[in-house]
Amino acid sequence: MPLRFKPFATRTRLAILPLLILPLAAGSLPTAKPEEVGISSERLKRIHEMVMRHVEAQDISGAVTIVARKGKVVHFEAHGLMNIESKKPMTRDALFRLASSTKPITATAILMLMEEGRLKLTDPVAKYIPEFKNARVKIEAPNPPPTASSAQDGEKYATVPATRDITIVDLLTHTSGLASGGIATPEYRKITQSHQPTDTLADYIPRFGSLPLDFQPGTQWRYSGLVGFDTLGRIVEIVSGIPFDQFLKQRIFEPLGMNNTWFNVPESAAPRVATIYLRTPKSLDAAPSAALPPSPGYFSGAGGLTSTAEDYLLFAQMLCNGGELNGKRILSPWTVDTMLSNNVGDLFNGQIGRPPKGVGFGLGGEVVVNAVEARLRKPNGSYGWDGAFGTYWWVNRKAQLVAIYFIQTPGRSMQYDFDNAVSQAVMD
């Protein structure tokens, strides 16, 4: 049944109520009056106004937004509803499925192992997962010989040897050609259909070693939405000797105080999980259960985590600080600089709805190279990423700024408006 909203004024009072009850605090980060860190208190109010316009337009059900500058939180609000059917207000400790906002965390795990000398970014994936050795690349072939083609799903193709095996940095930058759509779709579907609820990364990932690549490694940017970063998660397991979920918990979440971030949400926290809503022409409809991640033992480095905006702030602030938070060093500043720099030249421009110029891609996330050329409302050097269910965040080390909004509706309809609402509040 389509889900309808109550009048704007009623929803606004509902959205503001949690703010009156909860003190302004975010994890272990200090708070500050906005003017103390060069932010306008009056202009920050426009974030709430902007979010509620999107609620009114039935773009989203609700959101949690955070802005921090110079390591201090100046804005932390919940808006709208986390469940429309029960009229449950959004809360600042609501849990959101991160989807691809998981990827920068996975990238951080890889970089930690690199810093320890246990792997190189230029290492072939086959060094750790032998099934990926001697990759082949698909080429379009309208009339290939039967021995070099497949008529599955009506598709025809031929393969040629890859000029080199894919590397870890290819996976980090989506330049590997591994399961990135293209003309490899039928084979990809065949492998994914073999996935069982009991599969682990160790069971599943090696199957993709036989998958022909969509292009020669390093020559294009195409989003490997699932397999690329799940493969990185498996590499973390192999190199560290512990399951991927435990590595993240022990090496990232616990040191940073991210106590509400999990692959599998404990039963006690389940009431805080925000409902996913799908946008239709007339309303927002609750997503079917099939939209939720299956396989509790499969720890997806591409999109498996659930977290709060408050927890994610701690991770983002660590990057903004150059790899350290509250005395806990996760990465060195030089490594963070590499992560937050454009690693792909012009290959990312125009990809997956991005501007035709002015953007690049770092290790696990987008980088703003030239905000004027890209017509973006966030400063040069900003790094971040989003998730399929609506999580979105970015950091800028030069401006010492962190901006986060978490929603649970697919789409990017609010990103520009949020960036604008944050940027217009910065006074220096």
N, C-alpha and C positions, 0 to 999 in steps of 0.2 A: 504494500500500500504506500502511495506517495506520502512523504512526511512534510507537514506544513509548519510554518512559523507563526508565532504570535506577533502582535504589533511591535514596532521598533522600540517604543518607549518602555514597554514591559521587559523586553529582552535587555535593554540597556541597564535598567535597574538590577536585573538578575545578574548581569555580567559584572557590575561594579561591586555587588555584595561581598564576594570573596576578598576583594581588595581591602575592604574595611575591617575584615576580621583578621587577616594575616599580616604580620609585620613584614616590612621589606627586608628580605634576606635571601641570599642565594648560595647554598652550599657553604663553603668555607671562604668565599670571597667577601671582602668588606663592602659596605655600601657608602655612598657619598651623595651630597646634594649635587644635582647636575652641574650647577654653575662652578663648583669647585674643580671640575675636570673639563671645563669648556663646552658644556652642553646647556641648552636652554630648557628650563623646566616647562615653560609655557608651550614651547614648540613640541616637546615630547608628548604632550596630550594628543597631538594629531595622530599618533600611532593607534591609540584606542579608537579614535573617531574613524580612521581608515579601516581598521578591522571590522568595526560594526557596520560600515557601509557594505562590506563584502558579506557579512552575515545577513543583512537586509536583502541583498541581491540573491541570496541563497547560493552563493559561491561556496560557502563553508558553514559549518555548524558552530565553530568556536576556535579559539587559538590561545596559545601561550606565547608571549613575546618577552624578550630580554635584550637589553642594551647595556654593555659595560664599556667603560673607558678608563685607561690608565690603571687597569686592574681593579676598578671599583664599579659596582652595580649601580646604575642610575635609573633603571626602568625594569620592572619585573611585574607583569600583569597577566591575569587570565581574563578571557573575554568569551561571551556567548555560552554555548552548551557543549558538554562532552557527550551527551546522549539526548537526542531530541525526543524520543518516545517517552522517557521518564522525566523529561525537563530537568535533568541533572546539570547544574552549572559546571562550566569548565573550572578546574582547580589548577593551581600552580604546580601541584605534584602529580598531575595527570601523566599517564604513561602513553607513549606514542611508538608505533612501529616505525623504526628508522628507515627501513628499506635501504636505499643506496647511500644514505648518510652513514651507514656502517662502513663504507669503503675507505674513507680517510683513517678510520681507526685501524683497519687491516693494514693500510699502507704504513702507519706508524709502527705496527708490530714488525713488519719487514725491515724498516729502517733501524729499529733497535737491534735486530740481529746483524744487520750490516755494520753498525757501529762496533759491535762486539767482534767483528772479523769472522763471523760464522757463515757469511754469504756475501757475494758481490751482486750489485744490481745488474751487471753485465753477464752474470752466470746464465747459461742455458737452463731452461726449466727441466730439460731432460737429465741434467746432472742430479736432480733430486727425484724426478718421476720419469724413469727410463722409457715409459710408453710414449713420451712426447718426442723421442728422437726420430730423426729422418722425416720431418714433416713434409707434407705435400701441399700444394696450393691449387685451388680450383681456378680454372679459366673457362670463360664462356666458349662453347663449341657447338654451334647450331647443328652440325652434322658429324659428330665424332664417331669413330669406329666403335662397334658394340663393346669391345673389350676395355675401352677407356671411358665408358659413359654409364649413366644411370638414367633410366626413364621413370624413376620413382616420382610420383606426383606430377608427371609430365615434364620434369626438368631434365635438361641435357647439359652435360659438362664434361670436361677433361681435366686432368691434373698434371702438374709439372712439379719437379722437386723444388722445395723452398731454397732460396739462396743461402739461408742460414736457419738454424733452429731459433725458436722464439726464446726471449730472455725474460728475466724477472722485470726489468724496467719496461719491456714491451707490455706486460700485463698491467703494470702500474699506470701506464699512460694510454691504455686502450689502442695501442698501435701493433698488436700482435696478429690480428686477423682471426683470432680464435673465437668461434661461436658468436660472431658479431652481426648476425643476420645474413646479408648477402645471399649468395647462391648455395650456401651450405645448409640451408634450413631443413631439408628433408632428413639429412643424417642427424642433425641436431635433435630433431623431434624423436627420431628412433632411439637415440641414447636417453633422452629425458623420459621417454615412456618406459624405460627399463628401471627407472628410479623406484626403489622400494622404501616403505616407511622406516625400515630398520637400517637403511644405508647410512654409512658415515662418509666423511670426506675421503678416507682411505679406500672405501669400497667404490665410490662413485667417480671421483676425479680421473683416475687412470683411463677410464673408458673414453675420455675425450682426446686421448693421445692419438687415436686413429682418425680423428675428424679432420678433413682437409681444411686448410686455412682459407679465409676469404680473399686474402691478398698477401703479397710478399711482406714479411715482417718489417716494420719500421717505415713503410712507404705511405701509409694512410692512417687516418684516425677514424675508427668505427667503434661504437660503444659495445663492449662485451659485458652486458648487463649482469650476467650471473656467473658464467663459467670462469672468466678471467680472474676475478677476485676470490672465488671459491678455491681456485687453484693456488692462489697466494696463501690462503688459509691453510691448505694442506702442506705447503712448503714450510710454513711456520711450525706446524706439528712435527715434520720430519727433522728440521734443523734443531728445534728446541728439545724434542723428545717428550713433549707433553701435549695433551689435547688442546686444540685451538682455544676453546672456551676457557680453559684453565690458564693458558698463557695470558690472555687478555685480562682475566680477573686478577692474577697475581702480579703482572708486570705493568698494567695500565690502570685498571679500575680501582683496585685497592689503594695504590699509592696516591691517586688523584682524589680519592674520596667519592668515587662514582658508585654509590651503594644502591642505586636504583637502575642499574643497567644489566640486562640479562638476555641470553638467547631464549630461555624458557622462563616466563614470568611465574614466580611462585604463587600458589593459590591465595596466599594472604594479601597479595598485591593486585589480584585480578580485578577487584572493583574499581581500581584507578585507571584501567585501560580505556582510553577514549575510543569511541565507536568510529569505524571507517564509514564514510558516506560517499556515494557516487553521485556526481552531478548529472541531472537530466534536464531537458528543456524547461520543465515546470517545477522541479522540486529537487530535494536531496533524498536519496534512497539508501538505506543501510546496505552495506556490501554483503554479499553472500559469504558463508563461512569458507568457501573455497578460496577466497582472497587472502586468507590467513595462512601463515607459513606452516607446512606440515613437518613431519619427521623430527621429533624432539631430540634425536641424537645426531642430527646433521647441523653442524655449526657453520652457517653460511657467512663467509667473509664479505660477500657481495651485498647482503641485505637482511641478515637474520636477527639483528639486535632490536630490542625494545628498550626505551629509556625515557627519562624526563628531560625537559628543556633545561632544567637546573643542573642535572648531571652533565649534559652535553656542554653546557657553559664551561665547566671545569676543564674538559678536554680542549675546547676551543681556546680558552684563556691560556692554557699551557702552550699551545702553538703561538699565540700572540706574544707570549713572554719569551719566545725563543727556546721552548722545550722544557721549561721548569715551572712548577707551581707549588707554592708553600713549602719550599725547601726540597721538593722531590724532583729530581732531574730525570726526565724521560728521554729526551734527545738533546744533542748539542745544538747551539744556535746555527752553526754552519749547515748541519743536516736539515734543520727546519727551513733555512733559506733555500736549500735545494728543493725541498718538498713544495715550497710555496712559490717557486719560480716556474716560468714557462719552459717546459721540457720538450715541446713538440713543434717549435717554429710556428708556421702558419697553418698547420694541419687541422687545428681545432676550429678555425674560423668557419662559420656557417653550418656547423654540425648540430644535429638534434635541436633545432630551434634557436641556436645561438646566433649572435650578430655576425654579419659577413666579414667583419674585420674588427680588430681591437681586443681580441680575447686569445688566450692560450690555455694550456693544460699543464698542471704540475704533476705531482705524484699523488694520485687519488682524487684530485679536485680541480676545478676551474680557476684560472688566474685572469684578472683584468690587466691587460697590457696597456691599453689606451682607452680610458673611459669615454673620452670625447668622441673618438672614432666609433666606439661601440655603442654610443648613446646610452650608457648605463649610469645609474645614480649611486655609484659607490666608487671610492678612489682607486687610482692605479695601485696595483700590487695586492688588491684584495683577493683572498683565496677562500674557496668554500665549495659546497656541493649541496644537492638536494636529494629527496627521496620520493619514490613513486607515490607514497600516500600523503605527501605534502610537507614533510620536514624540510627546513631550509635554514642555512646559516652561512656566515662568512666572517673572516678576521682580516684585519689590516695592521701589520706590525708597525708601520711608520706612524699611522694615526692612533695607534694603541686602542683600537676599537674592535669590539665583538658585537655582532648583531645576530639574533636568532628568532625565528618564529617556527612554531610547530603547530601543524594542523593535521587532520586526517581525511583529506579529500584530494584525490589526484589532480594534478594540473599546476600550472605556474601563474595563474591569473593574478596572484597577489604579490609576486616577487618585486616587480618594478615599484609598485605603490609602497611596499614596505621599505625598500631601499631609499626611496625618496623621503619617506617620513623620518627615517633615521638620519639621513645626510643633511636634511634641512635644519635639523636641530643642533648640528655641530657648529660652534661659534668660533673656533680657531683652527 
